[in-house]
Amino acid sequence: MPFSLSRRLALLTAIALVFVASLSLPAHADDGTVRLKFFKAGWFVGAQAGSGILSYRDQIHALSLGGLSAGLTFGGSVTDLVGTVKNLRSPYDINGVYSAIGVGLAIGGGARAIQMQNANGVVLQLQGEQIGLQADLDLSGLNITIK
C-alpha cells in the first residue's frame, strides 16, 4: 500500500522538524576547577596581574590574569583563590572579562570569597587567602585568558 503524497510530505516535515530541533539544543555545559594567584596594588586606581590553571575534562590549561579597579584602593596584596568554574562548554569559554564589586581588608592576611561571571555565562565561585596590607571598596575588572 503506497503512501500518498500528503503522507510523504507530512513524514518528511516531521523528520525535518526533529533534525532542526536537535541542532538547536544547547551543548551540555560542564564544570571545572580553577586556581588563580595574582598581585593587586593601587592608590585609588588599582591594577592586578597574575596567573592560574584551569582543570577541565581531565586537561590542565594555563591562564593569564590582568585587570584594573577603580574606587577606594590602597596598598598591595597577593591573593590565592581556588574554586569551581561553571557553565563551560569548551575551555576557551573561560576567556573574558569578569567584573565584581569588592570590599576587603587585609592586614597581614585574611580570607576572601567571590563569585564572578563573564559574557559567555561562565561563573567563577572562588575562595582563598589574601596576604598583604590593603583596603579596598572598588569595582574590579579581571581579564582571564588561556595562554
C-alpha positions in Angstrom: 0.0 0.0 0.0 1.9 3.1 -1.2 1.9 6.3 0.8 0.0 9.2 -0.6 1.8 12.5 -1.5 0.4 14.2 1.6 1.5 11.5 3.9 5.0 11.6 2.4 5.2 15.4 2.9 4.0 15.0 6.5 6.6 12.4 7.2 9.4 14.5 5.6 8.2 17.5 7.5 8.3 15.6 10.8 11.8 14.3 10.1 13.0 17.8 9.2 11.5 19.3 12.4 13.2 16.6 14.6 16.5 17.3 12.8 16.2 21.1 13.3 15.2 20.7 16.9 18.3 18.6 17.6 20.5 21.3 16.1 19.1 24.0 18.3 19.6 22.1 21.6 22.4 23.7 23.6 25.6 21.7 24.1 26.0 20.2 27.6 27.9 22.5 29.9 30.3 21.0 32.4 32.1 22.3 35.5 35.8 22.6 36.1 38.2 23.7 38.8 40.4 26.7 38.8 43.3 28.2 40.9 44.2 31.9 40.5 47.1 33.7 42.0 47.5 37.4 41.5 49.1 40.6 42.9 47.0 43.7 43.3 48.3 47.1 44.2 46.8 50.6 44.0 46.3 54.1 45.2 42.7 55.0 44.3 43.2 53.2 41.0 44.5 49.6 41.2 46.0 47.1 38.9 46.2 43.3 39.2 48.2 40.7 37.3 48.8 37.0 37.8 48.4 33.5 36.5 46.4 30.4 37.1 45.3 27.0 36.0 42.0 25.6 34.7 41.3 21.8 35.1 38.6 20.8 32.7 37.7 17.4 31.3 41.0 15.8 32.5 43.1 18.6 30.9 45.1 21.4 32.5 45.1 24.8 30.9 47.4 27.7 31.9 45.7 31.0 32.4 46.9 34.6 32.3 45.2 37.3 34.5 45.2 41.1 34.4 42.9 43.9 35.2 42.1 47.3 36.7 40.0 48.5 39.6 38.6 51.9 40.4 37.3 53.2 43.7 39.0 53.3 47.0 42.0 51.0 46.7 45.0 51.5 49.0 48.0 49.2 49.4 49.0 45.9 47.9 48.4 42.2 48.3 48.8 38.7 46.9 45.6 36.7 46.6 45.4 32.9 46.1 42.0 31.6 45.1 40.6 28.2 44.3 37.2 27.2 43.3 34.7 26.0 40.7 34.1 27.1 37.2 30.5 26.5 36.0 28.9 26.5 32.5 31.9 25.6 30.4 31.2 24.1 27.0 34.8 24.5 26.0 37.9 25.5 28.0 38.0 28.7 25.9 34.7 29.8 27.4 36.7 30.9 30.4 38.2 33.7 28.3 36.7 37.1 29.1 36.3 40.0 31.5 34.8 39.2 34.9 33.6 42.2 36.9 32.8 42.4 40.6 32.2 45.0 43.3 34.6 44.3 46.1 35.1 45.2 49.7 38.1 43.9 51.5 40.7 44.5 54.2 43.9 42.6 54.5 46.4 43.4 57.3 48.9 40.6 57.2 46.3 38.1 55.9 42.6 37.4 55.5 40.0 35.2 53.9 38.5 36.2 50.5 35.4 34.8 48.7 34.0 36.0 45.4 31.6 35.0 42.6 32.0 36.5 39.2 30.6 35.9 35.7 31.7 36.7 32.2 29.8 37.4 29.0 29.9 33.7 28.0 27.8 32.8 31.1 30.8 31.2 32.8 30.6 31.6 36.6 33.6 31.5 38.9 32.9 30.6 42.6 36.2 31.3 44.4 37.6 31.3 47.9 41.0 31.7 49.4 43.6 33.8 51.1 44.7 37.4 50.7 48.1 38.4 52.2 49.4 42.0 52.4 48.3 45.4 53.5 45.3 46.5 51.5 42.0 48.1 51.9 39.5 48.3 49.1 36.0 49.3 48.1 36.0 49.2 44.4 34.7 48.0 41.1 37.2 45.5 39.6 37.5 44.0 36.1 39.6 40.9 35.8 40.5 39.6 32.3 41.2 35.9 32.1 42.7 34.2 29.0 44.1 30.8 28.2 47.8 31.1 27.4 
